[in-house]
Every structure is written in C-alpha cells, then in structure tokens.
Amino acid sequence: MASRVGHDVMLLTATQPVDNSLWHQITTWFSTGSSWTGDDVTTGALPALIRHVWISLLALGIAVAIALPLAVLLARWRRGGVVVTSLANAARSIPIVGIMLLLAVGKVGIGVASAVIALVIFAIPPLLTNFYTGIRDVDPEARQAAIGMGMSRGQMTLRVELPLALPLIATGIRLAAVQVWATATIAAIIGSGGLGQLVTEGYARLRYGEVYGGVFVVVVTAIVLDLVLRRTEGELRRRFGARAAIVDGI
C-alpha cells in the first residue's frame, strides 16, 4: 500500500507543470542565496565579482606602470605626439577578442595570464594619450619657475608636471578602467573567470536567469565605477586647477 501511495505521489509530481519561463528563471536566480554566494553547481556573483575586480586591477595597474613612464619620455621629445597617435591608433585597431584567443591557443595558454595581457594592450591607448597630453600641456611658465628654483628634471616631473597633469591622468584612468571592466567580461571565454563566467556558464547550461543576472551585475558595477571615477576626476580638476593658478603666479 505504501509503495502504491509513493508511486502515485511521484507520478503526480512528474505530471505537475514546471514554470521554466524566462521571467521565472530570472526571479529565481535573483531570489536564491546560492546565486550570490555560490555552491557546488553555481558560480556565485560575489566570488565572481571579487575575481573580476582582481583581474581588472591587475591589468589596469600594469598598463599604468607602462603608460606613465612612456608618456613622460615622449612628452620630452619633440615628435612624441606622432608616436603617441600612431601607437594609440594601432592598438585600437587590434581586435581584443582575437588577441585573447591567440594568446589562449599559444604558449601563454588558457586562463588569467592571457586575459590580463590582452586587457593591458587594450588599456594602454587611452592611458598613454591622456597621460601624454596632460604632461605636454603643463604651462611652460610652471616649468621655468621649477627650473628657477633649482629643481632637476626628475624633481620637476614629480613635483610640478605630474601634479598639474593629474586631471588628465585621472581621465585616462577612468576611461581605461571602464573599458577594462567591461572587456574583462569577455575574457571568461578563455577561462579567466570573473563575472563573464556567469554569462558563459549560464548560456551553456540553459540557465538564462544566471545569464541575465551576470549581465545585470556587470552593467550596474560598470555604471557605479564610472560615476565614482567621474566624481574623483572632477575633484582633482577643482583642486589641481587651483594649484596650477598658484604655480603660474610664482
């Protein structure tokens, strides 16, 4: 008798309609704790976000470390503008996905290293262009005042040129940071992880709630990042614009 009842219950459950609509999948993903924290089956949004932040910061930091010294050197060269423009245009014409795939199938291999290298290449053009422009456009009178105070070339760069160029340096970092953040999502196709993994895994397993959840988190965090960096950039413009006026009055 018990087995008969159990069989009837299983049959009734199997015949119940299951709501697999897109809206149901989306609302279920957003309302389930494991969607955010992760479990043995699902990549959680928070762990993916932490990895995404780490990849983006690493790529941006390396790109800044390359672009800033290069911009300083090119700003001292009369034909530096031509070099900056040529490098920026050449880098922008390179398809970022193609670079990722080329690195992934080559010696670098699948994983974070290929993603970071590709993101560095992608981040350098806006950084280099804005860094160079900011340093080049420092008022010549400020440089003359620094020389008159006995500063060396290195001291003038650190104490005069870079501080006065900070607004454009901040612009370059903002543009590069938002680009890197958004593009790091694509890097999930070569196994880097991050928020893009929610999209790729969700699509592969037909879990469209996870796909839309991943896209939502990427878009919201990108908007927040842009707003925060814009506010920081505006503050630097107000602060160092006033400092530039003081230096001009020396």
Residue pairs with C-beta under 8 A, 6 or more apart in sequence:
22 208
22 209
25 207
25 208
25 209
25 212
26 208
26 209
26 212
26 213
27 209
28 209
29 35
29 207
29 209
29 210
29 212
29 213
30 209
30 213
34 41
34 42
34 44
35 42
35 44
35 45
35 209
35 210
35 213
36 44
36 45
36 46
37 44
37 46
37 47
38 44
38 45
38 46
38 47
38 48
42 210
43 197
43 198
43 201
45 195
45 198
45 213
45 214
45 217
48 193
48 194
48 195
48 197
48 198
48 214
48 217
49 195
49 217
49 221
51 193
51 194
52 181
52 184
52 185
52 193
52 194
52 195
52 196
52 221
55 112
55 115
55 116
55 119
55 184
55 187
55 192
55 193
55 194
56 119
56 177
56 180
56 181
56 184
58 116
59 115
59 116
59 119
59 120
59 123
59 180
59 184
60 119
60 123
60 173
60 176
60 177
60 180
62 116
62 120
63 119
63 120
63 123
63 124
63 127
63 176
63 180
64 127
64 173
64 176
66 120
66 124
67 123
67 124
67 127
67 128
67 131
67 172
68 127
68 131
68 169
70 128
71 84
71 127
71 128
71 131
71 132
71 134
71 135
72 131
72 135
72 157
72 161
73 80
74 80
74 81
74 83
74 84
74 132
75 132
75 135
75 136
75 161
77 83
80 132
80 136
81 132
81 136
84 128
84 129
84 132
85 129
87 124
87 125
87 128
88 125
88 126
88 128
88 129
91 121
91 122
91 124
91 125
92 125
94 121
96 118
96 119
96 121
96 122
96 183
96 186
97 186
97 189
99 117
99 118
99 121
99 122
100 114
100 115
100 118
100 186
100 187
100 189
100 190
101 189
101 190
103 113
103 114
103 117
103 118
103 190
104 110
104 111
104 114
104 190
104 191
108 114
108 117
110 190
110 191
111 190
111 191
111 192
112 192
112 193
114 187
114 190
114 192
115 184
115 187
115 190
115 192
116 192
118 187
119 180
119 183
119 184
119 187
122 179
122 180
122 183
123 176
123 179
123 180
124 176
126 172
126 175
126 176
126 179
127 172
127 173
127 176
128 172
129 172
130 168
130 169
130 171
130 172
130 175
131 165
131 168
131 169
131 172
133 168
134 164
134 165
134 166
134 167
134 168
134 169
134 172
135 157
135 161
135 162
135 165
137 165
137 168
138 160
138 161
138 164
138 165
139 164
139 244
139 247
139 248
141 247
141 248
142 160
142 164
142 244
142 247
142 248
142 250
143 156
143 160
143 161
145 160
145 247
145 250
146 155
146 156
146 159
146 160
147 156
151 159
151 160
160 247
162 169
163 240
163 243
164 240
164 243
164 244
164 247
166 236
166 240
167 233
167 236
167 237
167 240
167 241
170 229
170 232
170 233
170 236
170 237
171 233
173 229
174 226
174 229
174 230
174 232
174 233
177 225
177 229
178 222
178 225
178 226
178 229
181 218
181 221
181 222
181 225
182 218
182 222
184 192
184 194
184 195
184 196
185 194
185 195
185 196
185 199
185 214
185 218
186 196
187 194
187 196
188 194
188 195
188 196
188 197
188 199
188 200
189 196
189 200
195 214
195 217
195 218
195 221
196 214
196 218
197 214
198 210
198 211
198 213
198 214
198 217
199 210
199 211
199 214
199 215
199 218
201 207
201 210
202 208
202 209
202 210
202 211
202 213
202 214
203 211
